[in-house]
Amino acid sequence: MKKRLFVYTSLIILVGLLSFLAISIYTTHTNNVRFATDTVVETAHIITDLYSEDIDITKFNKVGNNIRVTVISPDGTVLADSHPIDMTLAESHLNRPEIQAAASGSPAAYTRYSESFGVDFIYYALKTDGGSSYVFIRTAMPVASINAYLSQSLPLLIIVFCLVLLFCSVFYQVMMNRITKPFESIELNLRLLACGDYKPRRITGSYVEVDQITGSIDDVADILINSINELSNEKDKLNYIVNSIGDGLFVIDENMNIVLINVAAINIFNADPDIIGRNMNYLTYDGAVTESVGACIRQGENIILEHMIGDRIYLITVKKLPIEELTMITLSDVTEVRENAKRCEEFFANASEAQEALCQRDGSLDNI
């Protein structure tokens, strides 16, 4: 159980932390993109506010490395760019989406690929009046610089991920030991209970809920012990009573397996004392006995017969018990009774013959 809980909990923690790491990376990237877009927009507004026809547009070439500023004429010609490009080779920018948006009075930021630099940029443009004419002020920032910010924060996220994973592992071990230790003690106690060597031990020191469970198990174990002791005492009493009976007695189930037998029956059949649980054939192969028992089981009728086993005569009673599927067989030794009856019969027969002989003699004397 402990190993399985460790695997399941580890998977849950790992999935949770990986999800947290992915969400953190996504959130960081989203925030960086939003910050970069705000910077591009804000820079465009500042430069637009400062722009006039008297300003030398070449001064915009000195704007920071990450922000690219481009001044575009109404016909789309690049007038100035903060990043060095060949103005003569620059194509018309009038069809660019950010310029179209600025011309329509609805400026918006766009992320697209720059043919001049071969990388993605975030673009934003504003239309500004310059006296007799107007120009477009366009600002841009490379997306690669945003990813650079993410790359700088990624090691920190990974370090935090590893620390949290380590903390969760240690915390799990401590909590799991605290939770499972009482159950391990309970398992030991139950094994001792099965072996008959249980001693009640109240296991505490864990959580209240766990202590309640272990306490309930101890209570049940106490009840079981008391019940087992009572049953053991009742069994001892029953065995004493059954073994005190002079007649042979044994009980079988519907499969003719012996469930109870006393010492007298074991001695009668000269059987193994450990015969309980075995088939009746291990007790005797005598056809009269086994057939009578089988007939009683099949028909549910009591059967009484006399049968000689060894040199003794037994009155065998086969009786179906009220308890389901149990049959009781008793063997009463009637050898002495039958011998006494035989002697009585012989005595009366001899006496009758003697009396008849005496009568015949008396008759002969009367005739003389």
C-alpha positions, 0 to 999 in steps of 0.5 A: 500500500505504501509503495502504491501511494508513493507512486500515485502521490508522486505522479500527482505532485509531478503533474501538478508541478509541471502544470505549474511550470507550464502555466508560469512560463506561459504567464511570464511570456504573455506578460512580457509580450504585453509589456513589450506591446505597451512599451512600443505603443508608449514610445510611439506616442512620445515620439509623435508628441515630440515630432515636428517639421523642424526636427531633424528626423535623423535624430531618431536614429539614436533611439535605444537598441531594442526599440526601432523607430521608423518615420514614413511619408504619406506615400509610404517612403521611409524617411528615417529608421533608427536601425541602419538600413539602405533607404534606397532599397526600402520598398513602400510601407504604405500597405503595411497593416500598422500603417493602414490602421494608423491612416484609418484613425484606428492604430493597433499593434501587429506582430509580423515578420520583417523582411529587412531584418529576417525576424518577427517584430511587434509594430505600432504606428501613429499618424501625426500632422507635420504642418503642411503635411503629415508623416507616420511614426512607427515603433517596433520591438523584436520578438526575440528580445521578449523571448530573451527575457523569458530565457532569463527568467526560465532558470529561476522557474526551474530552480523553484520547480526543483525546490518545490519538488524536493520539499514535496518529496520530504513532506510526503515521506514525513506525512506518509510515515506518520499516516502508515505507521499506525496501520503497520502496527495494526497489521502486526496486531492482526497477525498476532490476533490470527496466531492467538497471541494478540495483546491490546495496544492503543496506537496513538500519536497520528491524526485524530481520524487515524487514531479513531480508526485504529481505536475502532480496530482495537475495539473490534479486536477486543470483541473478537478475542472475547468471542474467540475465548468464549467459543473456545470455552464452549468448544472445550465444554462440548468436547468434554461432554461428548467425550464423556459419553460412553457410546460412540458418536460422530456427525457428518455433513451432506458430503459425508465429511466428519465434523465431530467425533468423540473418543469412543467412536475413534476407539470403536473404529480404531481411527486416527484422532485427526480424522475431523474434516475427512470423509467417512470412508477414512473412518470405516468401509463397512457397507452396512454402516455407510449405506445406512448413513447414505440412505438417511442423508438421501431420504431424511429418515432415521435408521436403526440397525444392529451390526457387529463391528469387530467382536462387538455388537452395536445398536447403530442409530442414524438420525437427521439433525435439525441443523441443515445438512448434518447427520448424527450417528450413535453406536451403543454397545449391546453385546452384553445385553444380547449375550445376557438375553441369549443366556436367558433364552438358553436357561429357559430352554434348558429349564423347559426341557428339564421340566418336561423330562421330569413330568415324563418320569413322574408319569412313568412312576404313576403307571407302575 
